[in-house]
């Protein structure tokens, strides 16, 4: 991830609501949330009236493109539970 993204992800992974999670899970969740909000059409879909689950579904491909560009070893799967 680019440095500006890494700093935001690191900060978010250390947030109070993430403190009880293992570090690897906290970083993964913070990374996915960051990509979703900053690098996809997620916010636009929400503003158009889509519910969170639908908006998340529709940005899985965009999210995976960013993860691939960042050389992630894991991608989102539409069949997985909430991530």
Backbone as XML, in Angstrom:
<?xml version="1.0"?>
<chain id="A" units="angstrom">
  <residue number="1" name="UNK">
    <atom name="N" x="0.844" y="-1.192" z="0.000"/>
    <atom name="CA" x="0.000" y="0.000" z="0.000"/>
    <atom name="C" x="0.883" y="1.248" z="0.000"/>
  </residue>
  <residue number="2" name="UNK">
    <atom name="N" x="0.430" y="2.282" z="-0.652"/>
    <atom name="CA" x="1.165" y="3.550" z="-0.596"/>
    <atom name="C" x="1.259" y="4.046" z="0.849"/>
  </residue>
  <residue number="3" name="UNK">
    <atom name="N" x="2.295" y="4.830" z="1.120"/>
    <atom name="CA" x="2.548" y="5.279" z="2.489"/>
    <atom name="C" x="1.338" y="5.969" z="3.116"/>
  </residue>
  <residue number="4" name="UNK">
    <atom name="N" x="0.691" y="6.876" z="2.396"/>
    <atom name="CA" x="-0.459" y="7.598" z="2.959"/>
    <atom name="C" x="-1.563" y="6.622" z="3.352"/>
  </residue>
  <residue number="5" name="UNK">
    <atom name="N" x="-1.773" y="5.597" z="2.559"/>
    <atom name="CA" x="-2.777" y="4.588" z="2.894"/>
    <atom name="C" x="-2.331" y="3.763" z="4.096"/>
  </residue>
  <residue number="6" name="UNK">
    <atom name="N" x="-1.057" y="3.394" z="4.141"/>
    <atom name="CA" x="-0.553" y="2.577" z="5.246"/>
    <atom name="C" x="-0.719" y="3.281" z="6.583"/>
  </residue>
  <residue number="7" name="UNK">
    <atom name="N" x="-0.442" y="4.560" z="6.618"/>
    <atom name="CA" x="-0.565" y="5.303" z="7.875"/>
    <atom name="C" x="-2.007" y="5.308" z="8.372"/>
  </residue>
  <residue number="8" name="UNK">
    <atom name="N" x="-2.956" y="5.529" z="7.485"/>
    <atom name="CA" x="-4.376" y="5.540" z="7.859"/>
    <atom name="C" x="-4.808" y="4.148" z="8.311"/>
  </residue>
  <residue number="9" name="UNK">
    <atom name="N" x="-4.390" y="3.128" z="7.584"/>
    <atom name="CA" x="-4.735" y="1.751" z="7.946"/>
    <atom name="C" x="-4.145" y="1.398" z="9.306"/>
  </residue>
  <residue number="10" name="UNK">
    <atom name="N" x="-2.887" y="1.772" z="9.534"/>
    <atom name="CA" x="-2.241" y="1.492" z="10.831"/>
    <atom name="C" x="-2.995" y="2.156" z="11.971"/>
  </residue>
  <residue number="11" name="UNK">
    <atom name="N" x="-3.381" y="3.405" z="11.764"/>
    <atom name="CA" x="-4.137" y="4.135" z="12.784"/>
    <atom name="C" x="-5.479" y="3.462" z="13.044"/>
  </residue>
  <residue number="12" name="UNK">
    <atom name="N" x="-6.181" y="3.117" z="11.975"/>
    <atom name="CA" x="-7.497" y="2.489" z="12.122"/>
    <atom name="C" x="-7.399" y="1.112" z="12.776"/>
  </residue>
  <residue number="13" name="UNK">
    <atom name="N" x="-6.356" y="0.357" z="12.464"/>
    <atom name="CA" x="-6.173" y="-0.971" z="13.051"/>
    <atom name="C" x="-5.939" y="-0.879" z="14.555"/>
  </residue>
  <residue number="14" name="UNK">
    <atom name="N" x="-5.435" y="0.254" z="15.018"/>
    <atom name="CA" x="-5.189" y="0.451" z="16.441"/>
    <atom name="C" x="-6.334" y="1.119" z="17.179"/>
  </residue>
  <residue number="15" name="UNK">
    <atom name="N" x="-7.458" y="1.313" z="16.505"/>
    <atom name="CA" x="-8.609" y="1.976" z="17.125"/>
    <atom name="C" x="-9.152" y="1.140" z="18.283"/>
  </residue>
  <residue number="16" name="UNK">
    <atom name="N" x="-9.823" y="1.800" z="19.196"/>
    <atom name="CA" x="-10.339" y="1.155" z="20.406"/>
    <atom name="C" x="-11.174" y="-0.079" z="20.080"/>
  </residue>
  <residue number="17" name="UNK">
    <atom name="N" x="-12.056" y="0.014" z="19.097"/>
    <atom name="CA" x="-12.934" y="-1.122" z="18.788"/>
    <atom name="C" x="-12.191" y="-2.298" z="18.146"/>
  </residue>
  <residue number="18" name="UNK">
    <atom name="N" x="-10.930" y="-2.112" z="17.806"/>
    <atom name="CA" x="-10.122" y="-3.188" z="17.220"/>
    <atom name="C" x="-9.166" y="-3.814" z="18.239"/>
  </residue>
  <residue number="19" name="UNK">
    <atom name="N" x="-9.049" y="-3.230" z="19.420"/>
    <atom name="CA" x="-8.039" y="-3.644" z="20.403"/>
    <atom name="C" x="-8.167" y="-5.102" z="20.845"/>
  </residue>
  <residue number="20" name="UNK">
    <atom name="N" x="-9.382" y="-5.650" z="20.828"/>
    <atom name="CA" x="-9.561" y="-7.023" z="21.300"/>
    <atom name="C" x="-9.274" y="-8.059" z="20.215"/>
  </residue>
  <residue number="21" name="UNK">
    <atom name="N" x="-9.061" y="-7.603" z="18.991"/>
    <atom name="CA" x="-8.803" y="-8.518" z="17.876"/>
    <atom name="C" x="-7.314" y="-8.824" z="17.750"/>
  </residue>
  <residue number="22" name="UNK">
    <atom name="N" x="-6.984" y="-10.005" z="17.240"/>
    <atom name="CA" x="-5.576" y="-10.273" z="16.935"/>
    <atom name="C" x="-5.084" y="-9.238" z="15.915"/>
  </residue>
  <residue number="23" name="UNK">
    <atom name="N" x="-3.830" y="-8.818" z="16.001"/>
    <atom name="CA" x="-3.320" y="-7.769" z="15.107"/>
    <atom name="C" x="-3.553" y="-8.045" z="13.620"/>
  </residue>
  <residue number="24" name="UNK">
    <atom name="N" x="-3.358" y="-9.274" z="13.177"/>
    <atom name="CA" x="-3.542" y="-9.588" z="11.765"/>
    <atom name="C" x="-4.968" y="-9.355" z="11.291"/>
  </residue>
  <residue number="25" name="UNK">
    <atom name="N" x="-5.927" y="-9.691" z="12.132"/>
    <atom name="CA" x="-7.336" y="-9.479" z="11.781"/>
    <atom name="C" x="-7.658" y="-7.993" z="11.793"/>
  </residue>
  <residue number="26" name="UNK">
    <atom name="N" x="-7.152" y="-7.276" z="12.788"/>
    <atom name="CA" x="-7.398" y="-5.831" z="12.863"/>
    <atom name="C" x="-6.846" y="-5.125" z="11.625"/>
  </residue>
  <residue number="27" name="UNK">
    <atom name="N" x="-5.650" y="-5.503" z="11.195"/>
    <atom name="CA" x="-5.048" y="-4.882" z="10.007"/>
    <atom name="C" x="-5.863" y="-5.227" z="8.763"/>
  </residue>
  <residue number="28" name="UNK">
    <atom name="N" x="-6.285" y="-6.487" z="8.628"/>
    <atom name="CA" x="-7.092" y="-6.891" z="7.468"/>
    <atom name="C" x="-8.395" y="-6.089" z="7.415"/>
  </residue>
  <residue number="29" name="UNK">
    <atom name="N" x="-9.112" y="-6.018" z="8.531"/>
    <atom name="CA" x="-10.386" y="-5.292" z="8.555"/>
    <atom name="C" x="-10.184" y="-3.807" z="8.275"/>
  </residue>
  <residue number="30" name="UNK">
    <atom name="N" x="-9.141" y="-3.224" z="8.848"/>
    <atom name="CA" x="-8.856" y="-1.807" z="8.601"/>
    <atom name="C" x="-8.489" y="-1.577" z="7.139"/>
  </residue>
  <residue number="31" name="UNK">
    <atom name="N" x="-7.752" y="-2.511" z="6.555"/>
    <atom name="CA" x="-7.366" y="-2.391" z="5.142"/>
    <atom name="C" x="-8.589" y="-2.451" z="4.244"/>
  </residue>
  <residue number="32" name="UNK">
    <atom name="N" x="-9.456" y="-3.420" z="4.478"/>
    <atom name="CA" x="-10.663" y="-3.562" z="3.654"/>
    <atom name="C" x="-11.550" y="-2.334" z="3.794"/>
  </residue>
  <residue number="33" name="UNK">
    <atom name="N" x="-11.748" y="-1.863" z="5.009"/>
    <atom name="CA" x="-12.587" y="-0.674" z="5.216"/>
    <atom name="C" x="-11.980" y="0.541" z="4.517"/>
  </residue>
  <residue number="34" name="UNK">
    <atom name="N" x="-10.679" y="0.703" z="4.634"/>
    <atom name="CA" x="-10.014" y="1.846" z="3.998"/>
    <atom name="C" x="-10.173" y="1.795" z="2.480"/>
  </residue>
  <residue number="35" name="UNK">
    <atom name="N" x="-9.894" y="0.652" z="1.900"/>
    <atom name="CA" x="-10.038" y="0.522" z="0.445"/>
    <atom name="C" x="-11.478" y="0.794" z="0.044"/>
  </residue>
  <residue number="36" name="UNK">
    <atom name="N" x="-12.407" y="0.203" z="0.764"/>
    <atom name="CA" x="-13.826" y="0.362" z="0.429"/>
    <atom name="C" x="-14.226" y="1.836" z="0.406"/>
  </residue>
  <residue number="37" name="UNK">
    <atom name="N" x="-13.814" y="2.573" z="1.429"/>
    <atom name="CA" x="-14.229" y="3.980" z="1.544"/>
    <atom name="C" x="-13.427" y="4.924" z="0.655"/>
  </residue>
  <residue number="38" name="UNK">
    <atom name="N" x="-12.159" y="4.609" z="0.402"/>
    <atom name="CA" x="-11.282" y="5.554" z="-0.293"/>
    <atom name="C" x="-10.980" y="5.207" z="-1.752"/>
  </residue>
  <residue number="39" name="UNK">
    <atom name="N" x="-11.175" y="3.957" z="-2.142"/>
    <atom name="CA" x="-10.739" y="3.537" z="-3.476"/>
    <atom name="C" x="-11.830" y="2.854" z="-4.302"/>
  </residue>
  <residue number="40" name="UNK">
    <atom name="N" x="-13.082" y="2.902" z="-3.835"/>
    <atom name="CA" x="-14.184" y="2.282" z="-4.582"/>
    <atom name="C" x="-15.369" y="3.246" z="-4.633"/>
  </residue>
  <residue number="41" name="UNK">
    <atom name="N" x="-16.436" y="2.790" z="-5.252"/>
    <atom name="CA" x="-17.674" y="3.577" z="-5.346"/>
    <atom name="C" x="-18.605" y="3.356" z="-4.159"/>
  </residue>
  <residue number="42" name="UNK">
    <atom name="N" x="-18.108" y="2.777" z="-3.079"/>
    <atom name="CA" x="-18.928" y="2.436" z="-1.915"/>
    <atom name="C" x="-19.727" y="3.628" z="-1.394"/>
  </residue>
  <residue number="43" name="UNK">
    <atom name="N" x="-19.069" y="4.733" z="-1.136"/>
    <atom name="CA" x="-19.756" y="5.916" z="-0.597"/>
    <atom name="C" x="-20.822" y="6.420" z="-1.570"/>
  </residue>
  <residue number="44" name="UNK">
    <atom name="N" x="-20.517" y="6.383" z="-2.856"/>
    <atom name="CA" x="-21.477" y="6.813" z="-3.879"/>
    <atom name="C" x="-22.710" y="5.917" z="-3.854"/>
  </residue>
  <residue number="45" name="UNK">
    <atom name="N" x="-22.496" y="4.615" z="-3.752"/>
    <atom name="CA" x="-23.620" y="3.680" z="-3.698"/>
    <atom name="C" x="-24.483" y="3.934" z="-2.471"/>
  </residue>
  <residue number="46" name="UNK">
    <atom name="N" x="-23.855" y="4.175" z="-1.336"/>
    <atom name="CA" x="-24.619" y="4.492" z="-0.125"/>
    <atom name="C" x="-25.445" y="5.756" z="-0.322"/>
  </residue>
  <residue number="47" name="UNK">
    <atom name="N" x="-24.840" y="6.770" z="-0.930"/>
    <atom name="CA" x="-25.553" y="8.039" z="-1.139"/>
    <atom name="C" x="-26.697" y="7.885" z="-2.133"/>
  </residue>
  <residue number="48" name="UNK">
    <atom name="N" x="-26.624" y="6.850" z="-2.974"/>
    <atom name="CA" x="-27.698" y="6.580" z="-3.930"/>
    <atom name="C" x="-28.796" y="5.706" z="-3.330"/>
  </residue>
  <residue number="49" name="UNK">
    <atom name="N" x="-28.638" y="5.329" z="-2.059"/>
    <atom name="CA" x="-29.692" y="4.593" z="-1.373"/>
    <atom name="C" x="-29.469" y="3.106" z="-1.193"/>
  </residue>
  <residue number="50" name="UNK">
    <atom name="N" x="-28.326" y="2.603" z="-1.636"/>
    <atom name="CA" x="-28.040" y="1.188" z="-1.416"/>
    <atom name="C" x="-27.777" y="0.951" z="0.064"/>
  </residue>
  <residue number="51" name="UNK">
    <atom name="N" x="-28.196" y="-0.220" z="0.577"/>
    <atom name="CA" x="-27.861" y="-0.550" z="1.958"/>
    <atom name="C" x="-26.401" y="-1.010" z="1.998"/>
  </residue>
  <residue number="52" name="UNK">
    <atom name="N" x="-25.849" y="-1.068" z="3.195"/>
    <atom name="CA" x="-24.423" y="-1.381" z="3.352"/>
    <atom name="C" x="-24.029" y="-2.704" z="2.715"/>
  </residue>
  <residue number="53" name="UNK">
    <atom name="N" x="-24.836" y="-3.744" z="2.962"/>
    <atom name="CA" x="-24.485" y="-5.059" z="2.426"/>
    <atom name="C" x="-24.471" y="-5.064" z="0.902"/>
  </residue>
  <residue number="54" name="UNK">
    <atom name="N" x="-25.457" y="-4.421" z="0.287"/>
    <atom name="CA" x="-25.507" y="-4.362" z="-1.180"/>
    <atom name="C" x="-24.326" y="-3.567" z="-1.717"/>
  </residue>
  <residue number="55" name="UNK">
    <atom name="N" x="-24.054" y="-2.425" z="-1.102"/>
    <atom name="CA" x="-22.936" y="-1.591" z="-1.552"/>
    <atom name="C" x="-21.623" y="-2.358" z="-1.425"/>
  </residue>
  <residue number="56" name="UNK">
    <atom name="N" x="-21.454" y="-3.076" z="-0.328"/>
    <atom name="CA" x="-20.233" y="-3.866" z="-0.138"/>
    <atom name="C" x="-20.108" y="-4.939" z="-1.214"/>
  </residue>
  <residue number="57" name="UNK">
    <atom name="N" x="-21.226" y="-5.588" z="-1.528"/>
    <atom name="CA" x="-21.204" y="-6.616" z="-2.569"/>
    <atom name="C" x="-20.758" y="-6.030" z="-3.906"/>
  </residue>
  <residue number="58" name="UNK">
    <atom name="N" x="-21.309" y="-4.880" z="-4.252"/>
    <atom name="CA" x="-21.028" y="-4.289" z="-5.557"/>
    <atom name="C" x="-19.608" y="-3.736" z="-5.701"/>
  </residue>
  <residue number="59" name="UNK">
    <atom name="N" x="-18.896" y="-3.562" z="-4.592"/>
    <atom name="CA" x="-17.514" y="-3.055" z="-4.696"/>
    <atom name="C" x="-16.459" y="-4.131" z="-4.437"/>
  </residue>
  <residue number="60" name="UNK">
    <atom name="N" x="-16.868" y="-5.384" z="-4.328"/>
    <atom name="CA" x="-15.894" y="-6.458" z="-4.096"/>
    <atom name="C" x="-14.840" y="-6.486" z="-5.197"/>
  </residue>
  <residue number="61" name="UNK">
    <atom name="N" x="-15.262" y="-6.405" z="-6.445"/>
    <atom name="CA" x="-14.295" y="-6.466" z="-7.544"/>
    <atom name="C" x="-13.324" y="-5.287" z="-7.492"/>
  </residue>
  <residue number="62" name="UNK">
    <atom name="N" x="-13.841" y="-4.078" z="-7.251"/>
    <atom name="CA" x="-12.964" y="-2.903" z="-7.144"/>
    <atom name="C" x="-11.987" y="-3.083" z="-5.986"/>
  </residue>
  <residue number="63" name="UNK">
    <atom name="N" x="-12.482" y="-3.603" z="-4.876"/>
    <atom name="CA" x="-11.636" y="-3.824" z="-3.706"/>
    <atom name="C" x="-10.526" y="-4.816" z="-4.035"/>
  </residue>
  <residue number="64" name="UNK">
    <atom name="N" x="-10.876" y="-5.905" z="-4.695"/>
    <atom name="CA" x="-9.880" y="-6.915" z="-5.054"/>
    <atom name="C" x="-8.856" y="-6.389" z="-6.047"/>
  </residue>
  <residue number="65" name="UNK">
    <atom name="N" x="-9.258" y="-5.490" z="-6.926"/>
    <atom name="CA" x="-8.303" y="-4.875" z="-7.856"/>
    <atom name="C" x="-7.247" y="-4.093" z="-7.077"/>
  </residue>
  <residue number="66" name="UNK">
    <atom name="N" x="-7.693" y="-3.335" z="-6.080"/>
    <atom name="CA" x="-6.747" y="-2.573" z="-5.255"/>
    <atom name="C" x="-5.861" y="-3.533" z="-4.465"/>
  </residue>
  <residue number="67" name="UNK">
    <atom name="N" x="-6.461" y="-4.553" z="-3.855"/>
    <atom name="CA" x="-5.666" y="-5.529" z="-3.102"/>
    <atom name="C" x="-4.608" y="-6.175" z="-3.996"/>
  </residue>
  <residue number="68" name="UNK">
    <atom name="N" x="-4.970" y="-6.504" z="-5.217"/>
    <atom name="CA" x="-4.019" y="-7.103" z="-6.157"/>
    <atom name="C" x="-2.915" y="-6.116" z="-6.511"/>
  </residue>
  <residue number="69" name="UNK">
    <atom name="N" x="-3.292" y="-4.872" z="-6.747"/>
    <atom name="CA" x="-2.296" y="-3.839" z="-7.063"/>
    <atom name="C" x="-1.329" y="-3.660" z="-5.891"/>
  </residue>
  <residue number="70" name="UNK">
    <atom name="N" x="-1.839" y="-3.815" z="-4.672"/>
    <atom name="CA" x="-1.005" y="-3.694" z="-3.478"/>
    <atom name="C" x="-0.288" y="-5.012" z="-3.147"/>
  </residue>
  <residue number="71" name="UNK">
    <atom name="N" x="-0.443" y="-6.019" z="-3.990"/>
    <atom name="CA" x="0.198" y="-7.329" z="-3.840"/>
    <atom name="C" x="-0.239" y="-8.082" z="-2.595"/>
  </residue>
  <residue number="72" name="UNK">
    <atom name="N" x="-1.508" y="-7.962" z="-2.277"/>
    <atom name="CA" x="-2.068" y="-8.701" z="-1.147"/>
    <atom name="C" x="-2.049" y="-10.192" z="-1.462"/>
  </residue>
  <residue number="73" name="UNK">
    <atom name="N" x="-1.948" y="-10.996" z="-0.435"/>
    <atom name="CA" x="-1.963" y="-12.444" z="-0.611"/>
    <atom name="C" x="-3.353" y="-13.018" z="-0.362"/>
  </residue>
  <residue number="74" name="UNK">
    <atom name="N" x="-4.295" y="-12.158" z="-0.062"/>
    <atom name="CA" x="-5.672" y="-12.571" z="0.215"/>
    <atom name="C" x="-6.604" y="-11.611" z="-0.505"/>
  </residue>
  <residue number="75" name="UNK">
    <atom name="N" x="-7.718" y="-12.137" z="-1.035"/>
    <atom name="CA" x="-8.733" y="-11.312" z="-1.684"/>
    <atom name="C" x="-10.081" y="-11.579" z="-1.044"/>
  </residue>
  <residue number="76" name="UNK">
    <atom name="N" x="-11.032" y="-10.682" z="-1.282"/>
    <atom name="CA" x="-12.387" y="-10.883" z="-0.798"/>
    <atom name="C" x="-13.103" y="-11.886" z="-1.688"/>
  </residue>
  <residue number="77" name="UNK">
    <atom name="N" x="-14.014" y="-12.629" z="-1.084"/>
    <atom name="CA" x="-14.839" y="-13.588" z="-1.813"/>
    <atom name="C" x="-16.293" y="-13.230" z="-1.532"/>
  </residue>
  <residue number="78" name="UNK">
    <atom name="N" x="-17.095" y="-13.091" z="-2.570"/>
    <atom name="CA" x="-18.503" y="-12.704" z="-2.413"/>
    <atom name="C" x="-19.270" y="-13.702" z="-1.561"/>
  </residue>
  <residue number="79" name="UNK">
    <atom name="N" x="-18.791" y="-14.931" z="-1.467"/>
    <atom name="CA" x="-19.485" y="-15.957" z="-0.689"/>
    <atom name="C" x="-19.090" y="-15.959" z="0.784"/>
  </residue>
  <residue number="80" name="UNK">
    <atom name="N" x="-18.046" y="-15.212" z="1.136"/>
    <atom name="CA" x="-17.616" y="-15.148" z="2.535"/>
    <atom name="C" x="-18.601" y="-14.334" z="3.350"/>
  </residue>
  <residue number="81" name="UNK">
    <atom name="N" x="-18.608" y="-14.606" z="4.645"/>
    <atom name="CA" x="-19.410" y="-13.801" z="5.563"/>
    <atom name="C" x="-18.817" y="-12.403" z="5.663"/>
  </residue>
  <residue number="82" name="UNK">
    <atom name="N" x="-19.474" y="-11.548" z="6.401"/>
    <atom name="CA" x="-19.078" y="-10.143" z="6.594"/>
    <atom name="C" x="-17.593" y="-10.014" z="6.872"/>
  </residue>
  <residue number="83" name="UNK">
    <atom name="N" x="-16.943" y="-9.141" z="6.105"/>
    <atom name="CA" x="-15.523" y="-8.848" z="6.333"/>
    <atom name="C" x="-15.355" y="-7.374" z="6.475"/>
  </residue>
</chain>
